[in-house]
Amino acid sequence: ARDIQLSLLPQRIPDFAGYDIAGQSIPAEEVGGDIFDLIEVAPNILGIAVGDASGHGLPAALQARDVVTGLRMGVEKDLKITAVMRRLNYVIHRSGLTSRFVSLLFAELEAEGYLTWSNAGHEPGLILREDGSLESLGSTGIVMGPLEDAEYGRRMVHLAFGDTLVMYSDGIVERVDSGGDEEFGLNRLEGEIRGALDRGSSAREICSKVLERLRDFGDGAPWADDVTLLVIRRLPA
């Protein structure tokens, strides 16, 4: 189980010139179904993936491992993002595992800031602009698994100097307070990250601060769902 969990995480944070990158993933049980990967597609292109296999524990972890393996194989074969998403969906649809529904946000970031992405029913990625505006990377297709022939669109956006990309799993925004009445939500997530950016925090410090705030918000209760957060900041010129 430990080997499976470790296979879902990047072995190291790639050194991608001009960017500050950090991520963290915490399973709710011994192993979890969150997907988090950073793939060196080319010297000037970084593959980024955050996703969530339905359910918890070992079945979800096995499904998530298959998705990570498929992504890495697709990148090695130099497939386009839409082809990778389509083939992954086919594999998940044909699998016999009980946990066979996967949401996935996959993107390729070029050193110049161009970001090509596709979102299979996952939580929207966020771009916190240097000027204070917010841009969302919403769904371009349904979650993977239900339909054999599902298609996935791709979009492109540009990260300017000082912009920050945030990708996360639903365990972040759906963390509930001690009374079980209120979720952490997107507004709090954005506020915590902007506050940390204003203080000059690094990507690693931002991840640590958000997770600390999440624990406090739930009054230290055990995680009800897997929690994953990835922060990529394009450094000022």
N, C-alpha and C positions, 0 to 999 in steps of 0.2 A: 504493500500500500504506500509506503514511504517512497519507493522508487517511482511509482506511478505519479505521485504528487510532484516530486522533483522534476519529472519529465515534462510537466506542464509549465514550468517556470524557465525563463531565460537563464542560461548558465552564467551569464555576465551581462552587464549593461554595455552595449556597444559604444565605442568611442566615435561619436558622430559630430564632426567639427561644427562649431557654431551653435550647438544645442546642449541644454542641460536636461538630462533625462533621469527619471526615477520611477519605480513602481513597487507595489507591494500587494500580495495576495494572502488572505487568511481564510482557511477553510473553517466552516462551522463545525465539522466533525473531524475525525482523524484525516480523512481526505475529502476533497470537495470537487465540484463540477465547474468552477470558474476557469476560464481560459485567459492566459496572459502570456504573450510572446513578443519578442523583438528579433527580427530576422534580417541579417545583412544580405540584402538582395544584390547589391553592387556597391562599389566603394562610395558612391554618392546617393544611394537609395536605401532607405531603411523600411522594412516591413513591420507593421504594428498591428497587433491583434488583441482584442479583449472580447470575451464572450462568456456564455453561461449555458451549461447543459442542465436540463430540467432535473429536479430531484436533488438528493444529497448523497453523500457517502460513496461507496465503491462503484455502483452502477454509473453514477454521474461522472466520476473520475475516469472510468474506462472510456465513456463516450467523449469526454473532453480530450483525453489522450489521443483518440483517433482523429479528432479535428485538428489538434496541433500537428500531428504527424502528417496529415493530409496537406495542411498549409505549407509545411516545410518542403514537402515533395513537390507541390505545385510551384513554389518559388524556384526550386532547383531546376525545374523543367522550363522555367521562364514563361509560365502561362500568364495570360492576362487576368486581372482581378475577377472579372465576370465569369471567366471559365473556371477559375479556382472555386468560386462560390457555388457555381452550378454543379460541379462534380462532387463537392463536399455534400451538398444537399442530397444528391442521388445516393451516396454511400450511407448517409444517415437514414434516409427513407427506407433503404433495403435492410438495415440492421435489425436484428431480432431483440435488441436490448430494450428493457422497459423504459429506460431513460433515452429517448430518441428524438427529442425536440431541443434544438440548440439555437440560441440567438448569438449573433456574431457581428462585430464591427471590425472590419479589416481595412487597412489603409497602407499606402506606400508614400513615404515622405522623401522628397528630393532635397538635396542640400540647399538648393535655391529657395526652398520654402513651399514648393508646389506639392499639394497633398491630394492624391487620388484615393477615393474611398468608396466602400459599399457597405450597407448596413442591412443585415438580415434580422429585422425585428428586435434589435438590441436597444438598450438605453441610448439616447442620442449623445454623441460626443459633443463636447463644448469647446469653442474657441473663444477665449477671453482676450479681446483685443486690447492693445496698448492704449487706445483712445477711450476705453471704458465700455465699449459696445460688446455684445454677445452674439455669437453665431452658433447655430445648432446643426449637427450632422445627423439628421433623422433617418428613418427607415427608407430603403430603396427596394425592399422586398420583404416577404413574410419570413417567419422563423423557419429554420431548416428542419426538414423531416416530414411534415404533413403531406406535402405534394411532391410527387416524383419529378415533375417537369417544371418546377418553380424557376422563374427568371429573376435576376438581380441586376438592377441598374447601378451605374457608377457615377460619381460626381467628382468635381475638382474644385479646390479652394486654395487660397494662398495664405501662408503664415508670414506676416511681416515681422521685422525686427521688433522684439519685445512682446510678441503675441504668445499665448500659452494654450496648448492643446491638452484637454482633460478627457480621459476615457475611463469608464468605471462600470461596475456591475450593480444590479438593483439592490444588492445588500447594503450599499452605501445610502441610497436615497430612501429606502424603505425601513431603515433602522428606526424603531419606535422608542419613545421616551419611557421612563420608569412606570408611568401609569398606563402605557399601552394605548394612549389616546391620539398621539400625534407622530407623524413620520418626520425624519430629518429633512427630507425634501431637497429639491434643486436649489431653491433660494438660499438655504443655509450653506449648501456645498459651495455655491458661487461666492457667497460672502466670506466664507473661511479662506478660500483660495485667494480672493482679491486682497483680503487683509494681510495674508502672508506675503503676497507679492509686493504690497506697499511697504512692508517691513524689510524688503530685500532678501527674503528667504530663498534658499535653493530649492530645486525640485524635490530632493530627498527630505528637506525640512518641511516642505508643504505636505508631502505624504504623511509624515509622522504626525504633524499637527492635526490634520484632518482625522486620522484614525484615533488619535487621543481625544479629540472633540466628540467623535462618535461613541467612544466608550463612556465618556462622561454623560452624553445625551441619554444613553440607555442605563445610566446609573450603574455601570459596570456589569450589567447582566451578560450572560453568555451570548455569543453571536447566534442569531436565529437563522441566518443565511450566510453563505460565503461572501466575503468582502474583497473586492479588488479595485485598486486605484492606480492609474498611470498618468503621470504629469510630464509633458514635453514642452519646454520653453525655448523659443528661439531667442538667443541672446541679443542684446542691443548691438548695433553695428559698432 
